Amino acid sequence: MSNALKAKIAAAVGTVDRELIALSNQLHDDPELGWQEHRSAAAVSGVLEAHGFELDRRYLGLETAFRAVRLPESSVRFTVGFLAEYDALPGLGHACGHNLISAMSVGGAIALAAVADELGIAVEVIGTPAEEGGGGKIELLERGAFTNLNLALMAHPAPVDVAEAEPFAVTHWHVQYDGQAAHAAAYPERGTNANDAFLVAQLAIALLRQQLPSSVRVHGVQTCGGEAPNAIPERTEGRWYVRADTTAELIALEDRVLKCFEAGALATGAKLTVTPESKRYAEMRTDAEALDWYRRNALALGRSFDANPADVTMNRASTDMGNVSQVVNAIHPYIGVGGTASNHQAAFADACVGQAAERTLRDGATALAWTALDAALSRTHTN
């Protein structure tokens, strides 16, 4: 029975192949940043609506979120949720491959729906905005999303295939110093240099790193550092991430990093304001059995998990899927697009379209749908 159903799923992916590629290319060519993905959300949900999914736009009050549902003709025995991400990176477009994530989830959902009636499977696609630092899934989760799912899944592009996601927990901060402008030559004593505050903080963080464990990452970028060399900067801003293996370790670390920023304010007299850009992203709690099904299904499609260990570390990237996994059974495998570029490089955006990316799209959609099928067949007797 399983093999026949999987053949039907694979055929269904083939039927919508051109639509999926067109969707992926459309998202890639028109990147939108987090919380601004109006055209992207409309494009992704529009394909699902055309294939019989009932659409809930502006899901749970979030303008660029959606929920698309296809219920079986029989009673519901198992509910699968494919998660779609479609936000892009500032200046880099889809250099994390979210165009492929959306297309794979849409393809997997449409294909699973082809066998859902006879098995009592409810198929959902949840459009989740602002993964790149905005925590869209966390906002949805706190409004009641995902909790009805028996399995939540998605696949994320990477240079190579890696089955298990092991993301860092992460805190996202916006950091701002406010000082006092003055002419740097004529009235330097009247100024309070907000840029110096940032320099002191960055030096303190650099020194702190010597005493941090290997399970921790601290990094960021200064987004505003002054306007003119002869004017003492009165305001500086930056975005900083603090990461650790677990949420508990992250919380313990945050105060040490905050003290570095406080040192900048203390040394210069500038006023410090630290604002969270989202709620904390949690570590991943992977559904080991479902991940094993995914691994077997990917291997059956000709994928390989034998990459050089130095190339597989994209699976450490933080994701708000970790928060979802704390509540429902979930997997978040990585699927390779080939080439030498890695995520968040301009060349990786280029790798997320074209012939190799199209094969990744087909394989990802098929493997996700097969995995959802395996879970439904195995677990419906307990639901």
Secondary structure, DSSP 8 states (H G I E B T S, - for coil): -HHHHHHHHHHHHHHTHHHHHHHHHHHHHS---TT--HHHHHHHHHHHHHTT-EEEESGGG-TT-EEEEE--SS---EEEEEEE----BTTTBSTT-HHHHHHHHHHHHHHHHHHHHHHTEEEEEEE---TTTT-HHHHHHHTT-STT-SEEE--EEESS-BS-----EEEEEEEEEE-B--BTTT-GGG-B-HHHHHHHHHHHHHHHGGGS-TTEEEEEEEEE--S-TTB--SEEEEEEEEEESSHHHHHHHHHHHHHHHHHHHHHH--EEEEEESSS-B------HHHHHHHHHHHHHTT------GGG-GGGGS--THHHHHTTS-EE--EEE--SS--TTSHHHHHHTSSHHHHHHHHHHHHHHHHHHHHHHHHHGGG-
